[in-house]
C-alpha cells in the first residue's frame, strides 16, 4: 500500500501537535478519524510512527525519518502553491506568524489588520508564545524574533531596531524618593520577566542594568505593563507600547536606554515561495512603520 499526501498531511499535524485531538482541531476532522489515518499510514509504511506517552504522541525513530521526508514534500507543495498564488495581485490563503508577546500584542494586530484589509481573501494567524517558535516543524510560516538565529536552515532578515526605557506612573514616582541614578533603583519594586523563563538573552533587560531581584514577575509584557500601570512598581518597557499605556512616564532616559532589534525568520525552503516572499516584505515594512509611528507618538 502506498501512502498518499492526505495521510502525510495528517501525520505532519500529529507530529507537530503531539496530540490526535489538537491535530484534529487544526485539520477540522474528528480525533478518531485522525487515529485511523495514522494507523493506515503505519500499515502502508510497515512501521510504528508514534508511541503514546504522558506527553502525548511522540515520534519513533521511523517517525523521525518520515518527518524529514514529509517536511520536504510539504515544502514542495507550498512552493508550488506559492508560485501560483504569487501571480495574483492580492494575497490569499492562510499565513501564521509566530512572535514574542510584545510584538504580538502591540504591533502585529494593527499591522495585520491593514494587510488583511488590502487582501480580503487572506487569513492571518498570530501565534504569541513566550518561547522560540519551531519553524522546522511548521508551527508557523514565519516568526518575528528578538535575536538572529545562527543554527538551522533559515532565512533571516532584520526588520527594525526599537528602544526601551524605564517607566513608572507619575503617582508612583511622586510617592517615593527621587530616583537620580540607577543605584537608587535598589530600593524599589522592580517588575520584569520570570528569570528562569527568559528564553532569549536579549530579553534580560533588568540584568543589563544591574538589577538582580524581580519582585513582581510575568512572562508576558502586557501583564508587566498592567502591573506598572497600577502604580505598583517600575519596569523596562518598549517605547512602542507607551501609547497604549498613557499613564506611564519614562525616567532616567539619559542613563538607561536600551536598543533591541526584531528579525523576520523563515524556513529556507520557502525562499522560492513568491506568496510568502510578498507577505514577508509587506509584514516587515508594516512592523517597521508601526514602530516608527508608535515611538514618535509615545514621545509626543
Helices and strands as residue ranges (DSSP letters): H 5-17, H 20-27, H 31-45, E 50-53, E 56-59, H 61-85, E 93-99, H 101-106, H 108-118, E 122-128, E 142-145, E 154-169, H 170-175, G 182-187, E 191-192, G 195-197, G 201-203, H 205-208, E 216-217, H 221-229, E 235-238, G 239-244, E 248-251, E 258-267, G 268-270, H 274-299
